[in-house]
Amino acid sequence: MPQVPVGDITMNYEEQGEGEPLVLIPYTSADNAYYAFQYGDYAPRYRCISMDLRGAGLSDKPPGPYSTEQCAEDVVGLMDALGVERAHVAGMSLGAAIGLWIGARHPDRVVSLALHSGWHRTDAYLRAALETWRTIAQALGSVPETVIQAVLPWCFRPETYANTEFIDTVTGFIRSRPEQPVEAFLSQCDAVLAHDASEVLGAIRAPTLLTFGRYDQVTSLRFADPLLAGIGGAELAVFEDCSHAGLHENAPEFNRVTLDFMARHPA
């Protein structure tokens, strides 16, 4: 895996495909491989650049707390290091929160912005979920097992979670990835808890797609109206058979919707 110095850390990243650059930002605890269900459809059309955020994967894990603004500057720094002047930017959950800051603080760097299961400001419900995950991580002393036992049920519909073959595949994949230290997980959770981009939404100029799963509770459709009101011209797509992780739960539909959006907004 290639690595480059970015600010105060070294970032690990992966590239696949050719074409217009597409920056793929992962979610809490995830590394670059969590877009595995997208590469097959994205890479024939785009130069896909995915990364391990600070605290995850093989990137450096300095002491926290972290912030979504800080992580956004890391991603822009990676773009600088790779000579990417402008790119389509897509983020899932924590990645969506980071994408908001990139779109607002660096509008000239963003061709299009796709925000999946995102939110403008952490509310009491999201805070309660994150605090629970933090408590379980500290008690178990293992981030992979915390994600498997505490986080996954929030990511999928009950019907999907009951599909043992699918869930066994997902849990096996999680256990196969580089293990995240508990302290690094807590630092990424700090970024989620402190996130508030409500005052900068109006600075986003790129064409923006917002996607939500109909059955998501963590970042549910309660966040759609504030984002649509704040980001001029933003589009909304709802995955009717998904919860929080639509990119995994219904990858074909997720890929179709997102590819159509990017095709309508070329560099």
C-alpha positions in Angstrom: 0.0 0.0 0.0 1.4 3.4 -0.9 1.9 6.0 1.8 2.6 9.7 1.8 3.3 12.4 4.4 0.4 14.7 4.9 0.8 17.4 7.6 1.6 15.8 10.9 0.8 12.2 9.8 1.6 9.7 7.1 -1.5 8.6 5.2 -2.1 5.2 3.6 -4.1 5.2 0.5 -5.1 3.0 -2.5 -5.7 3.8 -6.2 -7.7 1.9 -8.7 -8.9 2.8 -12.2 -8.4 5.7 -14.6 -10.3 8.8 -15.5 -11.5 11.8 -13.5 -10.3 11.6 -9.9 -12.8 10.3 -7.4 -11.9 10.6 -3.7 -13.7 8.0 -1.5 -13.7 8.8 2.2 -14.5 6.0 4.6 -16.5 5.9 7.8 -15.6 5.5 11.5 -13.1 2.7 12.1 -13.0 1.7 8.4 -10.0 1.7 6.1 -9.8 2.2 2.4 -11.0 -1.3 1.6 -14.5 -0.6 2.7 -15.4 0.6 -0.8 -14.7 -2.9 -2.1 -18.4 -3.2 -3.4 -17.9 0.0 -5.4 -14.5 -0.5 -7.1 -15.8 -2.9 -9.8 -18.3 -0.3 -11.1 -16.4 2.9 -10.3 -12.8 2.0 -11.5 -13.7 1.5 -15.2 -14.8 5.1 -15.2 -12.9 7.0 -12.5 -9.5 7.2 -10.9 -10.6 6.0 -7.5 -8.5 7.3 -4.5 -9.5 5.8 -1.2 -7.6 6.4 2.1 -7.2 5.4 5.7 -8.2 8.4 7.8 -6.0 9.4 10.7 -6.5 6.8 13.4 -7.5 4.0 11.1 -5.9 1.3 8.8 -2.2 1.8 8.2 -2.3 5.6 8.5 -0.7 7.2 11.6 -2.7 7.3 14.8 -1.6 10.3 16.8 -3.3 11.1 20.2 -6.7 12.6 19.8 -9.2 14.1 20.0 -9.7 14.4 16.2 -12.2 16.7 14.4 -14.0 16.4 11.1 -12.4 19.7 10.0 -8.9 18.3 10.8 -9.7 15.1 8.8 -10.9 17.2 5.9 -7.6 19.0 5.7 -5.9 15.6 5.8 -7.9 14.5 2.7 -7.1 17.8 0.9 -3.4 17.3 1.8 -3.5 13.8 0.3 -5.0 15.3 -2.9 -2.1 17.8 -2.9 0.5 15.0 -2.4 -1.0 13.1 -5.4 -1.2 16.1 -7.7 -5.0 16.1 -7.8 -6.3 19.6 -8.3 -10.0 18.8 -8.5 -12.0 15.6 -7.8 -15.4 14.1 -7.3 -15.6 13.7 -3.5 -17.7 11.0 -1.8 -18.0 10.2 1.8 -20.0 7.7 4.0 -21.1 8.7 7.5 -17.9 10.1 9.1 -16.7 10.5 5.6 -19.8 12.5 4.7 -19.2 14.8 7.6 -15.6 15.3 6.4 -16.9 15.9 2.9 -19.0 18.7 4.1 -15.9 20.6 5.3 -14.0 19.9 2.1 -16.9 21.2 0.0 -17.3 24.3 2.3 -13.6 25.1 2.9 -12.2 24.1 -0.5 -15.0 24.6 -3.1 -12.5 25.0 -5.9 -11.2 21.4 -5.3 -14.6 19.7 -5.6 -16.2 18.7 -8.9 -19.2 17.0 -7.3 -20.0 16.0 -3.7 -21.8 12.9 -2.7 -22.7 12.6 1.0 -24.0 9.3 2.2 -25.7 8.9 5.6 -24.5 12.3 6.5 -25.5 15.0 9.0 -24.9 18.6 9.6 -24.6 18.7 13.4 -24.5 15.9 16.0 -27.8 15.7 17.9 -28.7 13.9 21.2 -29.7 10.7 19.5 -26.5 10.3 17.5 -24.5 11.3 20.6 -26.2 8.5 22.6 -25.3 5.9 20.0 -21.7 7.0 19.9 -21.3 7.1 23.6 -22.7 3.6 23.8 -20.1 2.4 21.2 -17.3 4.2 23.1 -18.3 2.4 26.4 -18.4 -1.0 24.7 -15.1 -0.4 23.0 -13.5 0.4 26.4 -15.1 -2.6 28.0 -14.2 -5.1 25.3 -10.7 -3.7 24.6 -11.2 -4.6 20.9 -12.4 -2.4 18.1 -13.2 -5.1 15.6 -15.4 -6.9 18.1 -17.0 -3.6 19.1 -17.9 -2.9 15.5 -19.2 -6.5 15.0 -21.2 -6.6 18.2 -22.4 -3.0 18.7 -22.2 -1.1 15.4 -23.3 -3.6 12.7 -26.9 -3.9 14.0 -27.2 -0.2 13.4 -25.9 -0.5 9.8 -28.4 -2.9 8.3 -32.1 -3.6 8.3 -33.3 -6.5 10.5 -33.9 -8.6 7.4 -30.4 -8.1 6.2 -28.9 -8.7 9.6 -30.8 -12.0 9.7 -29.0 -13.1 6.5 -26.2 -15.1 8.4 -24.2 -15.7 5.2 -24.0 -12.0 4.5 -23.2 -11.0 8.1 -20.6 -13.7 8.4 -18.9 -12.4 5.2 -18.9 -8.8 6.7 -17.6 -9.9 10.1 -14.9 -12.0 8.5 -13.9 -9.0 6.4 -13.8 -6.7 9.5 -11.5 -9.2 11.3 -9.2 -9.4 8.3 -8.4 -5.7 8.2 -5.6 -3.9 10.2 -6.8 -3.7 13.8 -7.6 -0.2 15.1 -6.4 0.5 18.6 -9.2 1.5 21.1 -7.7 4.9 21.7 -7.8 5.7 18.0 -11.4 4.5 17.7 -12.3 6.8 20.6 -10.5 9.7 18.9 -12.5 9.2 15.7 -15.7 9.0 17.8 -14.7 12.4 19.3 -14.7 13.8 15.7 -18.3 12.5 15.3 -19.5 13.9 18.6 -18.0 17.3 18.0 -19.2 17.6 14.4 -21.1 20.8 13.6 -20.9 22.2 10.0 -24.3 23.9 10.2 -22.8 27.4 9.7 -20.8 26.5 6.6 -23.3 24.6 4.4 -24.0 27.7 2.3 -20.4 27.8 1.3 -20.7 24.5 -0.7 -20.9 25.3 -4.4 -20.4 21.9 -5.9 -23.3 19.8 -7.2 -24.3 17.7 -4.2 -26.0 14.4 -3.8 -27.4 13.4 -0.4 -28.3 9.7 0.1 -30.1 8.1 3.1 -31.4 4.7 3.8 -35.1 4.6 4.6 -34.5 2.5 7.7 -31.4 4.3 9.0 -31.7 5.4 12.6 -28.1 6.6 13.3 -28.2 9.3 10.6 -31.8 9.1 9.5 -33.8 11.3 7.2 -34.2 13.7 10.1 -31.0 15.3 8.7 -32.2 15.6 5.1 -34.2 18.8 5.4 -31.4 20.8 7.1 -28.9 19.7 4.6 -31.2 20.4 1.6 -32.0 23.8 3.0 -28.4 24.7 3.6 -26.7 23.4 0.4 -28.0 25.1 -2.6 -29.4 22.8 -5.3 -28.6 19.6 -3.4 -30.4 16.4 -4.6 -31.8 13.7 -2.4 -31.9 10.0 -3.1 -33.5 7.5 -0.6 -32.6 3.8 -0.7 -35.9 2.3 0.3 -34.5 -1.1 1.3 -31.4 0.1 3.2 -30.4 1.3 6.7 -27.2 3.1 7.4 -24.8 1.3 5.1 -26.4 1.4 1.7 -23.1 1.0 -0.1 -23.0 -2.6 1.3 -26.6 -3.4 1.8 -27.7 -2.7 -1.8 -24.5 -2.1 -3.7 -25.9 -2.3 -7.2 -28.5 0.4 -6.6 -26.0 2.5 -4.6 -23.5 2.3 -7.5 -26.2 3.0 -10.1 -27.4 6.2 -8.4 -24.0 7.5 -7.6 -22.5 6.8 -11.0 -25.5 8.5 -12.7 -25.0 11.6 -10.5 -21.3 11.9 -11.3 -21.9 11.3 -15.0 -24.3 14.3 -15.0 -21.6 16.5 -13.4 -18.3 15.9 -15.2 -15.2 17.8 -14.5 
